[in-house]
Amino acid sequence: MKIVTNNPMVQEQMLNIGKIDYIEGSYDQVLDKVKTLIIKEKLSLVSHPLSGSIKPNETYYKTIFISETTSQYIDIESLEYIESAIAVYEKFIKNKQRPNWSLAVLNDFAFVDFSIAQSTLDRMGVTR
């Protein structure tokens, strides 16, 4: 499994789960990277790109799990999901920009995203 994240807590705590593709950037850059991997490397989503009930403009961090196995074909369903997630992100950001959050708030967001990622792994039966 490959982990695409911009969350430093996920990067630090999930090293033994799979290869981490750490993005030093924002939520939308994580989505864009996953889309690129789906198209260029023919990878598939393992977790939904909009997991959790947090709106894209209400958090900074995002973690998405994708397959490491490659196919000769693009996974159309994964591509549709990630394109839909990008459209949702753009809609929410257009309607309400993110504020400049303090470090304490960013740390809270990192913890929430980490918890969602850990819960996803637990449901898949993956242990850390």
Helices and strands as residue ranges (DSSP letters): E 2-5, H 8-13, E 19-22, H 27-40, G 56-58, E 63-66, H 76-95, H 103-124
